[in-house]
Amino acid sequence: MRLKIFALALGFLLFGQAQAQTDMFKNFGEYKVYYTVFNSSFITPEIAEIYGLTRAEDQAIVNISLVRTSPDGDSLGLPARVSGHRQNLFMQSFPFRFIEIDEGDATYYLAAFAFEDQDPLHFKIEVSHAGISVPYQIDFTRTLYHD
């Protein structure tokens, strides 16, 4: 039940960000990789406790989901191998530690991290799954702000 509530809340966030950003996914043939970054205060204290996430003004979460597209519509999040890191303005690199959220019919990956207010961050993410030999590469930049 808690997972479904988190997924619903995350869905609303993704929809809202989709309206504001046009680059929240990248196509790879019949697959798409969705990605978003949001302040950790978006999640409830209960959800943060369940997944061991820290809610604070200087904490954010990156969310990654692999979807297979078809003529009948997109799948839900699929299992994948996700890794990556972020770089700050000084080109310091910090690896992500992704956790897998498996809801049975959907799987997605979250990584929490601390950030400096108004620091532009460059994200480099690799997503792979069975059937591909070279991981999908996602590179994007976001500037985050303390709550």
C-alpha positions as CSV (number, residue, x, y, z in Angstrom):
1,M,0.0,0.0,0.0
2,R,2.8,2.4,0.9
3,L,4.6,1.7,-2.4
4,K,1.4,2.5,-4.3
5,I,1.0,5.8,-2.5
6,F,4.6,6.7,-3.3
7,A,4.2,5.7,-6.9
8,L,1.1,7.8,-7.2
9,A,2.8,10.8,-5.6
10,L,5.8,10.3,-7.9
11,G,3.5,10.1,-10.9
12,F,2.0,13.5,-10.1
13,L,5.5,14.9,-9.7
14,L,6.6,13.5,-13.0
15,F,3.5,14.8,-14.7
16,G,4.1,18.3,-13.3
17,Q,7.7,18.2,-14.3
18,A,6.7,17.0,-17.8
19,Q,4.8,20.2,-18.2
20,A,7.9,22.2,-17.2
21,Q,10.6,20.2,-18.9
22,T,10.7,18.7,-22.3
23,D,13.7,16.5,-21.8
24,M,12.7,14.2,-19.0
25,F,13.1,11.1,-21.1
26,K,15.4,9.8,-23.8
27,N,14.5,7.4,-26.6
28,F,16.6,4.3,-27.3
29,G,14.7,2.5,-30.1
30,E,11.8,0.7,-28.5
31,Y,12.9,1.8,-25.0
32,K,12.7,5.1,-23.1
33,V,14.7,6.1,-20.0
34,Y,12.7,8.5,-17.9
35,Y,14.7,10.7,-15.4
36,T,13.9,13.4,-13.0
37,V,15.5,15.1,-10.0
38,F,13.5,16.6,-7.1
39,N,14.0,17.9,-3.6
40,S,13.6,15.3,-0.9
41,S,11.0,17.4,0.9
42,F,8.5,16.2,-1.7
43,I,8.3,12.8,-0.1
44,T,6.5,12.2,3.1
45,P,8.4,11.4,6.3
46,E,6.8,7.9,6.3
47,I,8.1,7.1,2.7
48,A,11.5,8.5,3.6
49,E,11.7,6.2,6.6
50,I,10.7,3.1,4.6
51,Y,13.4,3.6,2.0
52,G,16.0,5.1,4.2
53,L,16.0,8.5,2.5
54,T,16.8,11.8,4.2
55,R,14.4,14.7,4.0
56,A,16.2,18.0,4.2
57,E,16.5,21.4,2.4
58,D,19.9,20.3,1.0
59,Q,18.9,16.8,-0.1
60,A,17.5,15.7,-3.5
61,I,16.6,12.5,-5.2
62,V,17.2,11.3,-8.7
63,N,14.6,8.9,-10.2
64,I,15.3,6.6,-13.2
65,S,12.8,4.3,-14.9
66,L,13.2,2.1,-18.0
67,V,10.1,1.8,-20.2
68,R,9.5,-0.3,-23.3
69,T,7.3,1.3,-25.9
70,S,4.9,-0.6,-28.1
71,P,2.0,0.2,-30.4
72,D,-0.4,-0.8,-27.5
73,G,1.2,1.8,-25.2
74,D,4.2,2.1,-22.9
75,S,5.1,-0.5,-20.3
76,L,5.5,0.3,-16.7
77,G,9.1,0.6,-15.3
78,L,11.2,-2.5,-16.1
79,P,14.0,-4.0,-14.1
80,A,17.4,-2.6,-15.2
81,R,20.9,-2.0,-14.0
82,V,21.4,1.7,-13.2
83,S,24.6,3.5,-12.2
84,G,25.9,6.9,-12.5
85,H,27.3,10.0,-10.9
86,R,26.9,13.8,-10.7
87,Q,29.5,16.5,-11.1
88,N,29.4,19.9,-9.4
89,L,30.6,23.2,-10.7
90,F,34.2,22.4,-9.6
91,M,34.0,19.1,-11.7
92,Q,34.1,17.0,-8.5
93,S,32.4,13.7,-9.2
94,F,30.1,11.9,-6.7
95,P,28.8,8.4,-7.5
96,F,25.1,7.5,-6.9
97,R,24.0,4.6,-4.9
98,F,20.7,3.6,-6.5
99,I,18.0,1.6,-4.6
100,E,15.5,-0.5,-6.6
101,I,11.9,0.1,-5.9
102,D,10.0,-3.0,-7.1
103,E,6.2,-2.7,-6.9
104,G,5.6,-5.9,-8.8
105,D,4.2,-4.3,-12.0
106,A,6.7,-1.4,-12.0
107,T,10.3,-1.0,-11.1
108,Y,12.2,2.2,-10.7
109,Y,15.5,3.4,-9.2
110,L,16.2,6.2,-6.7
111,A,19.4,7.7,-5.4
112,A,19.5,10.4,-2.7
113,F,22.3,13.0,-2.5
114,A,23.2,16.3,-0.9
115,F,23.6,19.5,-2.9
116,E,24.6,23.1,-2.6
117,D,22.0,25.8,-3.1
118,Q,22.0,27.0,-6.8
119,D,24.8,24.7,-7.7
120,P,24.5,23.5,-11.3
121,L,24.9,19.7,-11.3
122,H,25.7,17.6,-14.3
123,F,24.2,14.1,-14.2
124,K,25.7,11.1,-16.1
125,I,23.5,7.9,-15.8
126,E,24.0,4.5,-17.5
127,V,21.0,2.1,-17.8
128,S,21.3,-1.4,-19.1
129,H,19.1,-4.4,-19.3
130,A,19.1,-7.9,-20.7
131,G,19.4,-7.9,-24.5
132,I,21.8,-4.9,-24.9
133,S,25.6,-4.9,-24.9
134,V,26.2,-1.2,-24.5
135,P,24.4,0.7,-21.7
136,Y,22.1,3.6,-22.5
137,Q,23.7,6.9,-21.6
138,I,21.8,9.8,-20.2
139,D,23.5,13.2,-19.6
140,F,21.6,16.2,-18.2
141,T,22.2,19.3,-16.1
142,R,19.9,20.7,-13.4
143,T,20.3,23.5,-10.9
144,L,18.7,22.7,-7.6
145,Y,17.6,25.1,-4.9
146,H,17.2,24.6,-1.2
147,D,13.6,24.6,0.0
